[in-house]
Structures are given as structure tokens and as C-alpha cells.
Amino acid sequence: MQDRCSHENAQSRFSALLRYYGHGDFARFCRAADLAYGLESTQNQFFSPNLLLAAQITGICEVSTSGGSTEWWTSHSGDICINSRRRKEIGTSDAWFKSNEGGVVPLVVDASGAPLILGKVANASVPGCFFDRSLKEILPKFEHIERQLFNTGSVADDPGRRETEIYCTTSGRWITATPKLMTGPKLLRSRDQYSGWSLYVQHPEVGLGLRITQPEWAFVTAYHVLPWAIENLYRVRGNDIEFYRPVRLPVIVLRTLFAAASAVTIGPTVCFRNVHEFCIAGINNYFANARGLKP
């Protein structure tokens, strides 16, 4: 009970710090986490990255990596209410936690089960709200926005790159690669000594080379233009939806899944648990129809 109360106080302090800073890079985000949660928590190398993803999924802050480096900014002015088929509230103030004493549960946890975000799941659903719609009604078709997502280009066009990695779909990891030896269809990222990652989709044998301009769409782009299966993006396990931690999906997809789920676990994989069947059908239909597959 004491640990739960301590985390409630930390979450309200953390939210207040994000509002105070307003925006910043990942280092400033980590500073806010240090001040709110204490070094005992944040000395875990995965705590702050997991907290950043949890804050993005739940709407506590917005995140951008379009310039190659991670930047965040606050998107709320108070406690958060997510109207959906699994209606949720997320506390960002001491007043909210006091008024909901006894009903607060972890909504996002790490791989060990330690809470990242606290809130509550309400019994009543709210049909007809934004997240009650099918994903295809929320997310634009790839063919309508593809010109905004990438330009023609390859790693070979950026000779100053010193570090290159390929995403391995079987292990769900980025692995070191030598650009000159790369063959076949690949999603890869590259950077020099002083820059953030730039992402590319390449298939040299067919003359395909794309430089991604919107990083959160990199994996969706790879799915559309490379011979990837849906399982390379996410997997449905019963009523759970799971994907490897390095996979980036558009934030609207993450928030739609969160709205329809009871809870989320963030570890080597990200797992949205007990997702409403309506949402599972919607995300399957969206990606299957994009490739003419059967959902």
C-alpha cells in the first residue's frame, strides 16, 4: 500500500514537472523522472525509456523523432479521461488520487510488473466516441499519405554515416550491418557520430531506396513496400496484441489500442492486454485490406 501511495505521489509530481518544462529532449525527460521517482527507480536503464513510451501511449505527453533526436512536449492541462469501450482515467494531480482513493490500479507496467502509469478502468463504456470507431476510419490510408512519409534515397546517398543497423524481423532487434554487403529487402537505420538515427527502406535488387521522413511510420512503410507479413508488425494472441519493443507504430494506433485494452505491459515486447474484440477486428482489417489479404 505504501509503495502504491508513493507511486501516486510520484506520478502527480512527474506530470507537474512535464507541465513546468513544457517540452524538451530525452535528457530533460529523464531529469523530470529523476526528480519525481527518485534515483532508486531511474537508475534502471530501461525505466525512463519505458516511462516515455508509457506516457506517449496514455496521452500524458507527445513525442517526436522527426529530426533524428527524441523530443517531447506536454499535451494535457489536467487529469486525463479516455472515453472508449474500456473507459479509463489517468491521474496527473494529487486531487485526482485523493478523490479516487482505493480504486487506483496500474494501467501500464514494466516486464517485472512494476507500475509505470496509474489510473482506473471504469465499468461504463462510451459508445460513439472517437475511439469507438474502426481503425480504418481513424487512420488514413497509406496510399493517401505515402508522399508525406518518405523521399527517394538510400544509405549510400549519405556517405558520412558511420553506424548502420538492420531490423531483424525474426528476433525483433536492430543488428549491426555493413552497407556495402547489404542485399535483399531491408528496414535499416544509420547515423554519424553526432546525429540521431535516420531510417531507410531498401531493396537494392529491384532499385528500391526510400529515406523515411516520418519515423513513426517507418515500420508501416516497410510493411507496405517490402514482403513483410502482419506478424512483422504485431501478433494477436487471444485477446492480447503484442509487438517487439523496437517496433514503432503511429501514435494513433497505440492510443487506439490503449483505449480498447485493460492494461499494457512494456518490456522486450509491448503487450496490450484484453483488447476489445472490435478493436482487434479493426486493426486486422486495416492492415489486411491494405495488402488485399484476408484478415
Steps between C-alpha positions, in 0.01 A plus 500: 500500500784734588671431166176575315453830686862589430451437128179706500690795648784449250261491204334829598845660556623366167197637313547838667866505395410422138253787504764726655767413241246506219729323252853370464729222387533155654760623752251750644233230513743283700569792731129533573483125569800521736339781699158333518580131547845517657831351390413163652246454222667683214842334538339209315611570142158403361285704739507837325466363142208283612345794687530715186319240290237455773445877519462516122256207486280645773504858371696658782742643245565511128825369351677576174816359343465666160831681534690186593497576873221440750300802614185511711244760600199493730157460348270527802409760758355271765386149576433281197174328411495258206147430381490160333360150531747459788463847649803612700611785721863589568598708797743788457415691819491437874131592502415221254678235704331617821154491342564151354666349805458122504410473131839568342667219302807470275403567139853465362767280662852391412615142440542438874147622573613830654253782420588770249161675472216486754131567440172316496280314255135600526217248470293709261593510132445801278376386158518752219818670621814556291663168597176310444553522125681249282871565451447549126277797588771649724823418317551636145564255219869456426449580132356841595795611712801310365647808331520665842681205661816455294729630226709311250838418651725237655784468750743517206377856440627598847869400492570663838300235686722308742257259662235295323256242636240274339173407667478121535134394476566158656671624817336843522839667542719750317826331397823656374549482124748602230322710234713368213403141581127554541271313265130430484209697647595680823385759751814665630623797696824694488670789677829680523687590817294806587152434360191301580384201298375536143280217371492340155307231316714335234493217249807554276421212268180669378632857525295594808645762732289715733612740770232523769401855596239402764667240728182383673383375158823314415372153591165560331688612187716188513187285531347659190801498268697192617386137511412518869219312671268662753690306769804716426299792641292335773358168615156420637508253789145430611372843610850647530695693236878485527799634306874525551616803699707651211195505272356848456134535414321831437393652832134494396527120474659478846233718658219312325639173637540651847144631494371151420728312743480440873875545557839510328830327576824656371811284491691325218154492342208740539176319578154658505293266717133408471441716192136538400415268211368796298846658504678174412274456200559862400880488503503164319266632232701818453831328432358199319292714262804718430664198335193322369536225763233317692484624864 
